[in-house]
Amino acid sequence: VPRSYEIPVCPIARTLDLIGERWTLLLLRDFHRKGPLRFQDLQEAFPAAAPNTLSQRLKDLEAHDLIEREVYSEHPPRLRYRLTRRGASLKPVLAALREWGEQNT
Amino acid sequence: VPRSYEIPVCPIARTLDLIGERWTLLLLRDFHRKGPLRFQDLQEAFPAAAPNTLSQRLKDLEAHDLIEREVYSEHPPRLRYRLTRRGASLKPVLAALREWGEQNT
C-alpha cells in the first residue's frame, strides 16, 4: 500500500491505507467475532505476530477511529479494546473476504 | 498475514494468504478497471513499487490462478496479463473496499 503525503484519489487505495497492513484485517475479524479483547487475548490469538507489531497495529487502528480503548477494571486498572461504530462498519469488507474464501479456497 | 504449512481454518485468513500482500489488491483493481495490462503499464501505474516486487506479485497472482499471461503479439513476442475467471470473481471484495472508502474516508 503506497504511503504518501497525498491522499489517494481511489477509495480502494484510501481504504487499504487504513486496513491494508499485515495483521490488521485479522485483528478486525477477531473484534467482530469475539467482541472486546485485551492485548493478552490478541497475543494468544496471533502467536506469530511480534508484540511490537501487534501494539503498533492497535495504535494505528485507534488513530483511525476503528477501535477504542475501554477501562474494564479500575482496581487494578485494566484495558481492553473494542470496535468503534466506524470499525463495525467494515463488516461488509470482512464478509466479502469470507465469502470469497469459502467459495474459492 | 501468517504464512505456515498449515492451511488456515478461517476463510478470511485463507483469502488474505492469496491477496493480502502489499500492492496485490491494487494490482487486481487495475486489472478489473482497465483489462489486460503489460508489465510496463503496471510499472507506470505503480511508480512507488520496486520492479522486483511487482514482478513477484504478478508471479504469485499467476500461481494462484488469479491472473494469466497472454501473448498479444507474435513478432516481436509481447506478453500481457489479464484476470482469470477466478480473479474476476474477486470483484465483490474490491466493491466492498470501494464502498467503505467512499463512505468513510
Backbone of each chain as ProteinMPNN parsed JSONL, in Angstrom:
{"seq_chain_A": "VPRSYEIPVCPIARTLDLIGERWTLLLLRDFHRKGPLRFQDLQEAFPAAAPNTLSQRLKDLEAHDLIEREVYSEHPPRLRYRLTRRGASLKPVLAALREWGEQNT", "coords_chain_A": {"N_chain_A": [[0.856, -1.19, 0.0], [0.682, 2.105, -0.98], [2.331, 4.82, 0.623], [1.937, 8.136, 1.034], [2.191, 11.733, 1.043], [0.1, 12.758, -0.204], [-3.419, 12.349, -0.385], [-4.802, 9.391, -1.537], [-6.593, 9.27, -4.624], [-8.242, 7.188, -5.249], [-10.825, 5.316, -3.777], [-10.492, 2.675, -2.961], [-7.738, 2.47, -2.557], [-7.499, 4.365, -0.511], [-8.906, 3.074, 1.519], [-7.284, 0.8, 1.872], [-5.023, 2.054, 2.813], [-5.716, 2.383, 5.44], [-6.405, -0.17, 6.423], [-4.778, -2.046, 5.238], [-2.388, -3.111, 6.14], [-0.312, -5.848, 7.189], [-1.812, -8.215, 9.362], [-3.817, -6.462, 10.212], [-6.471, -6.741, 9.156], [-7.058, -9.238, 10.125], [-7.012, -8.804, 12.856], [-9.202, -7.045, 13.07], [-11.196, -8.794, 12.241], [-11.197, -10.558, 14.462], [-12.12, -8.833, 16.499], [-14.671, -8.317, 15.505], [-15.742, -10.861, 15.649], [-15.401, -11.737, 18.283], [-15.854, -9.67, 20.071], [-14.975, -7.195, 22.667], [-11.456, -7.148, 23.396], [-8.506, -8.01, 25.216], [-5.049, -6.961, 25.199], [-3.495, -9.164, 25.78], [-5.182, -11.267, 25.003], [-5.055, -10.965, 22.26], [-2.377, -11.409, 21.733], [-2.305, -14.119, 22.321], [-3.999, -15.058, 20.359], [-2.608, -14.47, 18.049], [0.084, -15.759, 17.772], [2.217, -15.731, 16.014], [2.725, -13.106, 15.435], [4.822, -10.376, 16.209], [4.958, -8.86, 19.438], [5.459, -6.05, 19.472], [4.661, -5.379, 16.903], [1.919, -6.057, 16.926], [1.13, -4.208, 18.863], [1.666, -1.787, 17.53], [-0.144, -1.992, 15.401], [-2.574, -1.897, 16.759], [-2.43, 0.68, 17.813], [-2.49, 2.137, 15.415], [-5.008, 1.42, 14.438], [-6.574, 2.557, 16.428], [-5.882, 5.262, 16.104], [-7.097, 5.72, 13.685], [-9.693, 5.66, 14.355], [-10.994, 3.179, 14.405], [-10.924, 1.219, 16.318], [-11.352, 1.388, 19.914], [-10.125, 2.217, 23.224], [-11.046, 0.752, 26.312], [-11.678, 0.982, 29.717], [-11.929, -1.68, 31.75], [-11.665, -2.545, 34.282], [-11.157, -0.992, 37.386], [-9.589, -1.274, 39.702], [-7.324, -3.654, 39.975], [-6.21, -1.266, 37.446], [-7.399, -2.018, 34.251], [-7.215, -2.54, 30.761], [-9.067, -2.881, 27.736], [-9.728, -3.463, 24.239], [-12.058, -2.352, 21.811], [-14.326, -2.467, 19.0], [-15.062, 0.576, 17.315], [-17.996, 2.401, 16.173], [-17.409, 3.093, 13.577], [-15.403, 1.177, 13.027], [-16.956, -1.112, 13.204], [-18.423, -0.787, 10.937], [-16.965, -1.88, 8.934], [-17.76, -4.415, 8.445], [-19.013, -5.438, 5.992], [-16.763, -5.619, 4.309], [-15.191, -7.607, 5.528], [-17.035, -9.66, 5.305], [-17.155, -10.014, 2.525], [-14.549, -10.926, 1.993], [-14.635, -13.301, 3.445], [-16.678, -14.74, 2.173], [-15.658, -15.049, -0.419], [-13.392, -16.582, 0.174], [-14.572, -18.894, 1.222], [-15.79, -19.927, -1.034], [-13.751, -20.22, -2.873], [-11.29, -21.183, -1.932]], "CA_chain_A": [[0.0, 0.0, 0.0], [1.546, 3.284, -1.05], [2.195, 5.847, 1.656], [2.441, 9.395, 0.535], [1.565, 12.866, 1.697], [-1.155, 12.995, -0.894], [-4.487, 11.388, -0.145], [-5.08, 8.75, -2.825], [-7.891, 9.578, -5.229], [-9.044, 5.971, -5.328], [-11.335, 4.918, -2.467], [-9.913, 1.378, -2.574], [-6.409, 2.774, -2.015], [-7.675, 5.036, 0.778], [-9.284, 2.043, 2.497], [-6.114, -0.041, 2.159], [-4.119, 2.841, 3.667], [-6.144, 2.214, 6.838], [-6.546, -1.561, 6.877], [-4.027, -2.929, 4.355], [-1.162, -3.664, 6.723], [-0.359, -7.221, 7.675], [-2.481, -8.465, 10.656], [-4.892, -5.533, 10.571], [-7.793, -7.3, 8.871], [-7.308, -10.381, 11.014], [-7.376, -8.214, 14.151], [-10.591, -6.57, 12.974], [-12.031, -10.006, 12.232], [-11.362, -11.061, 15.829], [-13.015, -7.933, 17.245], [-16.034, -8.566, 15.033], [-16.209, -12.19, 16.019], [-15.315, -12.04, 19.714], [-16.146, -8.51, 20.928], [-13.8, -6.54, 23.252], [-10.324, -8.047, 23.642], [-7.313, -7.464, 25.862], [-3.813, -7.176, 24.446], [-3.093, -10.556, 26.022], [-6.012, -12.134, 24.153], [-4.581, -10.861, 20.882], [-1.092, -12.12, 21.681], [-2.585, -15.557, 22.272], [-4.651, -15.377, 19.085], [-1.655, -14.272, 16.941], [1.418, -16.043, 18.308], [3.266, -15.458, 15.012], [2.945, -11.657, 15.317], [5.646, -9.796, 17.274], [4.167, -7.963, 20.298], [5.615, -4.674, 18.989], [3.839, -5.226, 15.7], [0.52, -6.0, 17.376], [0.941, -2.941, 19.55], [1.607, -0.734, 16.517], [-1.397, -2.13, 14.643], [-3.661, -1.401, 17.615], [-2.308, 2.148, 17.835], [-2.948, 2.658, 14.128], [-6.47, 1.246, 14.38], [-7.149, 3.562, 17.325], [-5.682, 6.577, 15.485], [-8.054, 5.846, 12.579], [-11.036, 5.551, 14.937], [-11.618, 1.891, 14.076], [-11.114, 0.6, 17.638], [-11.125, 2.324, 21.025], [-9.775, 1.598, 24.488], [-12.101, 0.741, 27.317], [-11.225, 0.53, 31.037], [-12.956, -2.622, 32.211], [-11.478, -2.758, 35.72], [-10.474, 0.173, 37.961], [-8.608, -1.737, 40.698], [-6.296, -2.857, 39.302], [-6.68, -0.745, 36.166], [-7.212, -2.933, 33.117], [-7.723, -2.014, 29.492], [-9.266, -3.742, 26.573], [-10.032, -2.729, 23.011], [-13.307, -2.776, 21.161], [-14.633, -1.755, 17.764], [-15.927, 1.757, 17.275], [-19.044, 2.268, 15.158], [-16.699, 3.117, 12.286], [-14.778, -0.132, 12.846], [-18.025, -2.085, 12.952], [-18.938, -0.589, 9.576], [-16.141, -2.657, 7.996], [-18.283, -5.777, 8.354], [-19.172, -5.934, 4.611], [-15.453, -5.97, 3.749], [-14.847, -8.925, 6.069], [-17.991, -10.629, 4.744], [-16.765, -10.296, 1.137], [-13.344, -11.767, 2.056], [-15.047, -14.615, 3.937], [-17.471, -15.435, 1.16], [-14.766, -15.473, -1.494], [-12.558, -17.669, 0.694], [-15.376, -20.118, 1.351], [-16.138, -20.465, -2.35], [-12.616, -20.32, -3.799], [-10.035, -21.679, -1.331]], "C_chain_A": [[0.886, 1.231, 0.0], [1.275, 4.229, 0.109], [2.719, 7.132, 1.072], [1.764, 10.51, 1.297], [0.289, 13.267, 0.994], [-2.167, 11.942, -0.474], [-4.823, 10.738, -1.48], [-6.48, 9.089, -3.312], [-8.814, 8.366, -5.145], [-9.513, 5.536, -3.943], [-10.836, 3.542, -2.018], [-8.542, 1.618, -1.938], [-6.526, 3.466, -0.654], [-8.053, 4.023, 1.865], [-8.072, 1.197, 2.874], [-5.059, 0.724, 2.955], [-4.467, 2.657, 5.148], [-6.086, 0.767, 7.313], [-5.699, -2.544, 6.076], [-2.764, -3.532, 4.936], [-1.386, -5.101, 7.2], [-0.958, -7.273, 9.094], [-3.732, -7.628, 10.858], [-6.274, -6.13, 10.317], [-8.105, -8.506, 9.754], [-7.636, -9.905, 12.431], [-8.834, -7.753, 14.123], [-11.568, -7.745, 12.939], [-12.269, -10.511, 13.65], [-12.253, -10.15, 16.669], [-14.466, -8.124, 16.8], [-16.575, -9.865, 15.601], [-16.361, -12.342, 17.535], [-15.699, -10.876, 20.615], [-14.873, -7.933, 21.527], [-12.709, -7.546, 23.614], [-9.193, -7.292, 24.322], [-6.102, -7.719, 24.963], [-3.369, -8.636, 24.558], [-3.892, -11.54, 25.157], [-5.468, -12.151, 22.725], [-3.228, -11.54, 20.719], [-1.308, -13.623, 21.582], [-3.184, -15.953, 20.923], [-3.672, -15.308, 17.904], [-0.232, -14.516, 17.425], [2.536, -15.736, 17.303], [3.551, -13.967, 14.857], [3.797, -11.177, 16.493], [4.782, -8.854, 18.11], [4.268, -6.497, 19.869], [4.743, -4.39, 17.767], [2.363, -5.134, 16.076], [0.216, -4.65, 18.004], [0.816, -1.784, 18.559], [0.306, -0.79, 15.725], [-2.582, -1.609, 15.458], [-3.626, 0.121, 17.687], [-2.842, 2.754, 16.542], [-4.476, 2.556, 14.023], [-7.166, 2.278, 15.264], [-7.046, 4.962, 16.694], [-6.673, 6.807, 14.334], [-9.494, 5.648, 13.045], [-11.753, 4.275, 14.507], [-11.799, 1.03, 15.323], [-10.902, 1.689, 18.69], [-10.784, 1.532, 22.279], [-10.921, 1.729, 25.479], [-11.469, 0.256, 28.623], [-12.292, -0.411, 31.571], [-12.756, -3.031, 33.664], [-10.698, -1.568, 36.246], [-9.357, -0.26, 38.905], [-8.409, -3.223, 40.559], [-6.809, -2.337, 37.96], [-6.386, -1.71, 35.03], [-7.917, -2.384, 31.888], [-8.077, -3.14, 28.534], [-9.652, -2.858, 25.409], [-11.347, -3.255, 22.45], [-13.505, -1.959, 19.894], [-15.38, -0.462, 18.065], [-17.061, 1.479, 16.265], [-18.416, 2.236, 13.756], [-16.021, 1.779, 12.003], [-15.809, -1.201, 12.521], [-18.548, -1.973, 11.519], [-18.09, -1.301, 8.523], [-16.668, -4.079, 7.79], [-18.474, -6.266, 6.907], [-17.848, -6.302, 3.935], [-15.043, -7.364, 4.233], [-15.764, -10.0, 5.479], [-17.601, -11.005, 3.32], [-15.526, -11.186, 1.099], [-13.72, -13.191, 2.478], [-15.762, -15.4, 2.842], [-16.585, -15.925, 0.011], [-13.91, -16.666, -1.048], [-13.313, -18.981, 0.812], [-15.612, -20.752, -0.008], [-14.911, -20.807, -3.211], [-11.314, -20.839, -3.199], [-10.325, -22.939, -0.53]], "O_chain_A": [[1.74, 1.389, 0.872], [0.129, 4.414, 0.52], [3.874, 7.185, 0.651], [0.867, 10.266, 2.104], [-0.513, 14.029, 1.533], [-1.816, 10.786, -0.238], [-5.099, 11.437, -2.455], [-7.424, 9.185, -2.527], [-10.027, 8.511, -4.989], [-8.699, 5.401, -3.03], [-10.765, 3.275, -0.818], [-8.224, 1.035, -0.901], [-5.741, 3.187, 0.253], [-7.572, 4.111, 2.995], [-7.854, 0.907, 4.051], [-4.283, 0.117, 3.692], [-3.594, 2.767, 6.008], [-5.756, 0.504, 8.469], [-5.875, -3.755, 6.213], [-2.13, -4.374, 4.301], [-2.494, -5.497, 7.559], [-0.622, -6.436, 9.931], [-4.626, -8.033, 11.601], [-7.154, -6.036, 11.172], [-9.261, -8.764, 10.089], [-8.441, -10.525, 13.125], [-9.602, -8.037, 15.043], [-12.64, -7.687, 13.541], [-13.395, -10.853, 14.011], [-13.055, -10.636, 17.466], [-15.38, -8.097, 17.623], [-17.741, -9.945, 15.987], [-17.299, -12.975, 18.02], [-15.856, -11.07, 21.82], [-13.792, -8.143, 20.978], [-12.995, -8.649, 24.078], [-8.949, -6.116, 24.053], [-6.134, -8.58, 24.084], [-2.935, -9.254, 23.586], [-3.346, -12.519, 24.647], [-5.424, -13.192, 22.07], [-2.961, -12.169, 19.696], [-0.594, -14.318, 20.859], [-2.917, -17.039, 20.408], [-3.861, -15.984, 16.893], [0.572, -13.585, 17.483], [3.678, -15.507, 17.702], [4.53, -13.599, 14.207], [3.527, -11.53, 17.641], [3.958, -8.124, 17.559], [3.27, -5.776, 19.9], [4.171, -3.309, 17.624], [1.646, -4.249, 15.609], [-0.808, -4.03, 17.72], [-0.033, -0.907, 18.723], [-0.279, 0.247, 15.412], [-3.481, -0.963, 14.919], [-4.668, 0.774, 17.629], [-3.556, 3.757, 16.564], [-5.143, 3.489, 13.577], [-8.214, 2.811, 14.9], [-7.995, 5.745, 16.742], [-7.043, 7.945, 14.045], [-10.402, 5.488, 12.23], [-12.961, 4.279, 14.274], [-12.713, 0.208, 15.387], [-10.358, 2.756, 18.407], [-11.102, 0.348, 22.394], [-11.666, 2.709, 25.466], [-10.795, -0.774, 28.636], [-13.425, 0.002, 31.817], [-13.567, -3.77, 34.222], [-9.701, -1.164, 35.649], [-8.282, 0.34, 38.899], [-9.264, -3.994, 40.996], [-7.743, -2.906, 37.395], [-5.253, -2.165, 34.868], [-9.025, -1.852, 31.949], [-7.459, -4.204, 28.535], [-9.875, -1.658, 25.568], [-11.692, -4.428, 22.596], [-12.92, -0.887, 19.737], [-16.224, -0.414, 18.959], [-17.067, 0.447, 15.594], [-18.827, 1.47, 12.883], [-16.054, 1.295, 10.871], [-15.581, -2.076, 11.686], [-19.052, -2.945, 10.958], [-18.455, -1.324, 7.348], [-16.078, -4.857, 7.04], [-18.128, -7.411, 6.614], [-17.812, -7.192, 3.085], [-14.603, -8.198, 3.441], [-15.323, -11.113, 5.191], [-17.698, -12.171, 2.937], [-15.445, -12.098, 0.276], [-13.193, -14.165, 1.94], [-15.481, -16.577, 2.62], [-16.731, -17.049, -0.471], [-13.729, -17.629, -1.793], [-12.767, -20.05, 0.538], [-15.633, -21.977, -0.128], [-15.012, -21.586, -4.159], [-10.314, -20.924, -3.912], [-9.412, -23.521, 0.057]]}, "seq_chain_B": "VPRSYEIPVCPIARTLDLIGERWTLLLLRDFHRKGPLRFQDLQEAFPAAAPNTLSQRLKDLEAHDLIEREVYSEHPPRLRYRLTRRGASLKPVLAALREWGEQNT", "coords_chain_B": {"N_chain_B": [[-0.056, -11.15, 7.305], [-0.321, -14.446, 8.232], [2.031, -16.978, 7.457], [2.14, -20.316, 7.002], [2.705, -23.875, 7.185], [0.403, -25.102, 7.585], [-2.937, -25.024, 6.378], [-4.916, -22.215, 6.853], [-7.77, -22.317, 9.001], [-9.714, -20.411, 8.895], [-11.706, -18.77, 6.512], [-11.327, -16.083, 5.829], [-8.66, -15.605, 6.513], [-7.493, -17.432, 4.752], [-8.119, -16.258, 2.31], [-6.704, -13.831, 2.564], [-4.151, -14.846, 2.572], [-3.758, -15.199, -0.114], [-4.263, -12.704, -1.324], [-3.389, -10.706, 0.358], [-0.955, -9.393, 0.412], [1.093, -6.447, 0.179], [0.349, -4.211, -2.453], [-1.02, -6.125, -3.977], [-3.893, -6.114, -4.014], [-4.311, -3.651, -5.166], [-3.179, -4.04, -7.663], [-4.947, -5.992, -8.665], [-7.267, -4.445, -8.686], [-6.58, -2.652, -10.771], [-6.483, -4.416, -12.974], [-9.174, -5.192, -13.023], [-10.34, -2.738, -13.601], [-9.111, -1.798, -15.929], [-8.649, -3.867, -17.721], [-6.628, -6.188, -19.735], [-3.108, -5.893, -19.06], [0.225, -4.719, -19.644], [3.496, -5.458, -18.296], [4.944, -3.107, -18.281], [2.897, -1.174, -18.249], [1.995, -1.524, -15.663], [4.222, -0.845, -14.151], [4.257, 1.87, -14.713], [1.855, 2.623, -13.57], [2.31, 2.115, -10.891], [4.569, 3.65, -9.637], [5.87, 3.766, -7.197], [6.359, 1.195, -6.42], [8.818, -1.309, -6.302], [10.332, -2.738, -9.215], [11.055, -5.474, -8.981], [9.405, -6.266, -6.913], [6.835, -5.86, -7.982], [7.016, -7.732, -10.038], [7.234, -10.108, -8.565], [4.747, -10.117, -7.287], [3.032, -10.408, -9.463], [3.818, -12.942, -10.33], [2.982, -14.443, -8.116], [0.219, -13.985, -8.186], [-0.343, -15.227, -10.594], [0.409, -17.842, -9.988], [-1.573, -18.484, -8.2], [-3.722, -18.659, -9.827], [-5.13, -16.299, -10.414], [-4.523, -14.31, -12.187], [-3.523, -14.444, -15.671], [-1.073, -15.101, -18.238], [-0.89, -13.659, -21.478], [-0.16, -13.882, -24.865], [0.139, -11.218, -26.891], [1.258, -10.272, -29.141], [3.051, -11.678, -31.797], [5.329, -11.198, -33.36], [7.299, -8.621, -32.775], [7.586, -10.963, -29.987], [5.21, -10.382, -27.503], [4.007, -9.934, -24.212], [1.131, -9.821, -22.114], [-0.844, -9.387, -19.141], [-3.819, -10.766, -17.744], [-6.97, -10.918, -16.036], [-8.02, -14.047, -14.685], [-10.968, -16.16, -14.719], [-11.351, -16.841, -12.082], [-9.902, -14.752, -10.84], [-11.485, -12.612, -11.644], [-13.67, -13.125, -10.102], [-13.182, -11.94, -7.716], [-14.353, -9.507, -7.617], [-16.522, -8.645, -5.845], [-15.106, -8.285, -3.43], [-13.381, -6.137, -3.991], [-15.365, -4.275, -4.539], [-16.551, -3.973, -2.017], [-14.452, -2.834, -0.543], [-14.193, -0.449, -1.947], [-16.682, 0.762, -1.583], [-16.769, 1.134, 1.2], [-14.602, 2.879, 1.487], [-15.506, 5.086, 0.03], [-17.569, 5.965, 1.622], [-16.429, 6.41, 4.098], [-13.906, 7.585, 4.137]], "CA_chain_B": [[-0.746, -12.41, 7.018], [0.545, -15.543, 8.666], [2.403, -17.994, 6.477], [2.541, -21.53, 7.698], [2.485, -25.057, 6.366], [-0.988, -25.467, 7.746], [-3.916, -24.163, 5.725], [-5.727, -21.618, 7.909], [-9.157, -22.762, 9.075], [-10.592, -19.271, 8.65], [-11.704, -18.395, 5.094], [-10.765, -14.737, 5.67], [-7.201, -15.776, 6.519], [-7.102, -18.109, 3.502], [-8.187, -15.25, 1.245], [-5.598, -12.883, 2.729], [-2.922, -15.535, 2.155], [-3.64, -15.051, -1.569], [-4.344, -11.323, -1.829], [-3.122, -9.773, 1.445], [0.345, -8.719, 0.324], [1.123, -5.082, -0.319], [0.179, -3.989, -3.907], [-1.793, -7.141, -4.701], [-5.273, -5.685, -4.259], [-4.301, -2.528, -6.115], [-2.97, -4.634, -8.984], [-6.212, -6.598, -9.092], [-8.151, -3.322, -9.011], [-6.258, -2.136, -12.111], [-6.938, -5.376, -13.992], [-10.635, -5.079, -13.107], [-10.749, -1.458, -14.151], [-8.516, -1.47, -17.224], [-8.487, -5.03, -18.594], [-5.263, -6.725, -19.813], [-2.058, -4.893, -18.876], [1.611, -5.138, -19.783], [4.323, -5.14, -17.136], [5.275, -1.681, -18.378], [1.726, -0.409, -17.786], [1.916, -1.614, -14.194], [5.316, -0.017, -13.63], [3.846, 3.278, -14.804], [0.745, 2.861, -12.643], [2.789, 1.984, -9.514], [5.988, 4.06, -9.634], [6.463, 3.575, -5.873], [6.649, -0.231, -6.212], [10.034, -1.776, -6.965], [10.021, -3.69, -10.293], [11.15, -6.841, -8.458], [8.213, -6.529, -6.102], [5.735, -6.033, -8.94], [7.234, -8.996, -10.731], [6.909, -11.188, -7.638], [3.295, -10.12, -7.066], [2.406, -10.993, -10.659], [4.079, -14.393, -10.27], [2.112, -15.029, -7.089], [-1.159, -13.952, -8.695], [-0.437, -16.263, -11.619], [0.48, -19.147, -9.316], [-2.862, -18.718, -7.541], [-4.749, -18.661, -10.865], [-5.953, -15.08, -10.366], [-4.257, -13.687, -13.488], [-2.817, -15.336, -16.592], [-0.331, -14.42, -19.293], [-1.477, -13.726, -22.811], [0.712, -13.355, -25.916], [-0.713, -10.362, -27.728], [1.957, -10.016, -30.407], [3.995, -12.772, -32.05], [6.562, -10.642, -33.933], [8.07, -9.337, -31.755], [6.72, -11.569, -28.972], [4.872, -9.476, -26.401], [3.114, -10.523, -23.213], [0.436, -9.004, -21.125], [-1.523, -10.181, -18.108], [-5.262, -10.473, -17.634], [-7.655, -11.674, -14.991], [-8.717, -15.298, -14.959], [-12.331, -16.151, -14.188], [-11.196, -16.827, -10.62], [-9.527, -13.396, -10.447], [-12.651, -11.749, -11.842], [-14.647, -13.392, -9.037], [-12.856, -11.103, -6.545], [-14.998, -8.208, -7.76], [-17.239, -8.186, -4.642], [-14.145, -7.828, -2.42], [-12.989, -4.782, -4.384], [-16.542, -3.403, -4.397], [-16.746, -3.679, -0.589], [-13.391, -1.884, -0.168], [-14.502, 0.821, -2.584], [-17.864, 1.355, -0.949], [-16.391, 1.606, 2.536], [-13.744, 4.047, 1.313], [-16.322, 6.219, -0.418], [-18.437, 6.442, 2.704], [-15.756, 6.592, 5.384], [-12.577, 8.204, 4.06]], "C_chain_B": [[0.172, -13.567, 7.404], [0.824, -16.509, 7.517], [2.795, -19.233, 7.259], [2.286, -22.698, 6.769], [1.076, -25.582, 6.547], [-1.861, -24.512, 6.948], [-4.787, -23.556, 6.824], [-7.174, -22.1, 7.834], [-10.089, -21.644, 8.615], [-10.543, -18.854, 7.183], [-11.196, -16.972, 4.843], [-9.241, -14.827, 5.612], [-6.721, -16.456, 5.239], [-7.12, -17.121, 2.337], [-7.008, -14.29, 1.336], [-4.256, -13.524, 2.407], [-2.694, -15.353, 0.649], [-3.546, -13.595, -2.01], [-3.972, -10.282, -0.778], [-1.793, -9.037, 1.371], [0.187, -7.304, -0.223], [1.109, -5.067, -1.857], [-0.818, -4.941, -4.548], [-3.209, -6.684, -5.004], [-5.334, -4.504, -5.223], [-4.024, -3.01, -7.535], [-4.276, -5.237, -9.512], [-7.235, -5.529, -9.46], [-7.876, -2.812, -10.43], [-6.671, -3.105, -13.214], [-8.461, -5.334, -14.139], [-11.04, -3.822, -13.874], [-10.336, -1.302, -15.604], [-8.424, -2.637, -18.191], [-7.039, -5.465, -18.654], [-4.219, -5.614, -19.752], [-0.693, -5.521, -19.07], [2.377, -4.793, -18.505], [4.644, -3.65, -17.105], [4.12, -0.779, -17.911], [1.685, -0.378, -16.262], [3.048, -0.817, -13.547], [4.943, 1.458, -13.644], [2.747, 3.59, -13.793], [1.209, 2.848, -11.184], [4.258, 2.364, -9.422], [6.659, 3.833, -8.276], [6.802, 2.111, -5.585], [7.918, -0.61, -6.964], [9.663, -2.782, -8.053], [10.09, -5.148, -9.825], [9.908, -7.226, -7.658], [7.003, -6.748, -7.008], [5.822, -7.389, -9.619], [6.85, -10.181, -9.841], [5.397, -11.265, -7.4], [2.562, -10.737, -8.251], [2.615, -12.506, -10.696], [3.15, -15.083, -9.273], [0.658, -15.076, -7.576], [-1.374, -15.028, -9.758], [-0.449, -17.658, -10.978], [-0.845, -19.495, -8.644], [-4.033, -18.646, -8.519], [-5.691, -17.456, -10.763], [-5.718, -14.215, -11.607], [-3.569, -14.724, -14.367], [-2.11, -14.502, -17.657], [-0.993, -14.642, -20.636], [-0.446, -13.162, -23.782], [-0.149, -12.497, -26.832], [-0.013, -9.9, -28.995], [2.99, -11.114, -30.588], [5.337, -12.228, -32.524], [6.579, -9.148, -33.756], [7.128, -9.927, -30.691], [6.463, -10.59, -27.825], [3.806, -10.117, -25.527], [2.316, -9.461, -22.496], [-0.269, -9.946, -20.164], [-2.987, -9.809, -18.102], [-5.845, -11.335, -16.523], [-8.112, -13.02, -15.524], [-10.164, -15.15, -14.47], [-12.3, -16.09, -12.656], [-10.805, -15.429, -10.125], [-10.706, -12.433, -10.575], [-13.665, -11.938, -10.719], [-14.324, -12.632, -7.75], [-13.559, -9.748, -6.583], [-15.765, -7.76, -6.503], [-16.307, -7.717, -3.519], [-13.718, -6.393, -2.736], [-14.16, -3.81, -4.214], [-16.752, -3.026, -2.931], [-15.695, -2.684, -0.092], [-13.696, -0.498, -0.726], [-15.654, 1.523, -1.858], [-17.523, 1.907, 0.432], [-15.547, 2.878, 2.418], [-14.522, 5.291, 0.888], [-17.108, 6.814, 0.741], [-17.669, 6.88, 3.946], [-14.376, 7.24, 5.318], [-12.65, 9.45, 3.188]], "O_chain_B": [[1.312, -13.643, 6.946], [-0.058, -16.806, 6.711], [3.699, -19.183, 8.093], [1.716, -22.531, 5.691], [0.605, -26.406, 5.763], [-1.557, -23.323, 6.851], [-5.342, -24.288, 7.642], [-7.731, -22.268, 6.749], [-11.133, -21.906, 8.017], [-9.459, -18.608, 6.653], [-10.687, -16.683, 3.76], [-8.609, -14.198, 4.763], [-5.672, -16.105, 4.701], [-6.236, -17.148, 1.481], [-6.383, -13.968, 0.326], [-3.319, -12.83, 2.012], [-1.55, -15.356, 0.194], [-2.832, -13.281, -2.961], [-4.209, -9.092, -0.987], [-1.532, -8.15, 2.183], [-0.733, -7.012, -0.986], [1.814, -5.861, -2.48], [-1.411, -4.601, -5.572], [-3.683, -6.844, -6.128], [-6.281, -4.37, -5.997], [-4.563, -2.464, -8.498], [-4.654, -5.014, -10.662], [-7.983, -5.683, -10.426], [-8.805, -2.57, -11.2], [-7.152, -2.682, -14.265], [-8.981, -5.428, -15.251], [-11.962, -3.845, -14.688], [-11.082, -0.758, -16.418], [-8.149, -2.429, -19.372], [-6.273, -5.163, -17.74], [-4.41, -4.535, -20.312], [-0.465, -6.679, -18.72], [1.951, -3.938, -17.729], [4.621, -3.015, -16.05], [4.342, 0.244, -17.263], [1.382, 0.648, -15.653], [2.849, -0.186, -12.509], [5.265, 2.203, -12.718], [2.707, 4.683, -13.226], [0.592, 3.486, -10.331], [5.105, 1.51, -9.16], [7.883, 3.72, -8.207], [7.471, 1.823, -4.593], [8.072, -0.266, -8.136], [8.769, -3.603, -7.844], [9.267, -5.966, -10.234], [9.432, -8.359, -7.722], [6.242, -7.698, -6.826], [4.825, -8.098, -9.756], [6.222, -11.136, -10.3], [4.836, -12.357, -7.32], [1.6, -11.487, -8.08], [1.707, -13.258, -11.049], [2.607, -16.154, -9.542], [-0.037, -16.076, -7.399], [-2.43, -15.657, -9.822], [-1.218, -18.532, -11.378], [-1.198, -20.669, -8.533], [-5.191, -18.581, -8.106], [-6.893, -17.576, -10.996], [-6.606, -13.474, -12.028], [-3.093, -15.749, -13.88], [-2.489, -13.365, -17.938], [-1.582, -15.693, -20.889], [0.09, -12.078, -23.55], [-1.066, -13.004, -27.477], [-0.61, -9.218, -29.828], [3.719, -11.449, -29.655], [6.382, -12.745, -32.129], [5.924, -8.445, -34.526], [6.007, -9.447, -30.517], [7.402, -10.039, -27.25], [2.857, -10.739, -26.003], [2.78, -8.338, -22.301], [-0.281, -11.161, -20.364], [-3.354, -8.676, -18.414], [-5.269, -12.35, -16.133], [-8.541, -13.128, -16.673], [-10.527, -14.132, -13.88], [-13.098, -15.397, -12.025], [-11.319, -14.969, -9.105], [-10.904, -11.556, -9.734], [-14.433, -11.025, -10.413], [-15.102, -12.673, -6.797], [-13.379, -8.931, -5.679], [-15.665, -6.593, -6.126], [-16.681, -6.843, -2.736], [-13.697, -5.538, -1.85], [-13.972, -2.667, -3.798], [-17.093, -1.882, -2.632], [-16.011, -1.79, 0.693], [-13.479, 0.509, -0.052], [-15.593, 2.717, -1.566], [-17.937, 3.009, 0.79], [-15.754, 3.837, 3.161], [-14.232, 6.402, 1.331], [-17.286, 8.03, 0.823], [-18.194, 7.638, 4.761], [-13.739, 7.425, 6.355], [-11.639, 10.125, 2.99]]}, "name": "protein", "num_of_chains": 2, "seq": "VPRSYEIPVCPIARTLDLIGERWTLLLLRDFHRKGPLRFQDLQEAFPAAAPNTLSQRLKDLEAHDLIEREVYSEHPPRLRYRLTRRGASLKPVLAALREWGEQNTVPRSYEIPVCPIARTLDLIGERWTLLLLRDFHRKGPLRFQDLQEAFPAAAPNTLSQRLKDLEAHDLIEREVYSEHPPRLRYRLTRRGASLKPVLAALREWGEQNT"}
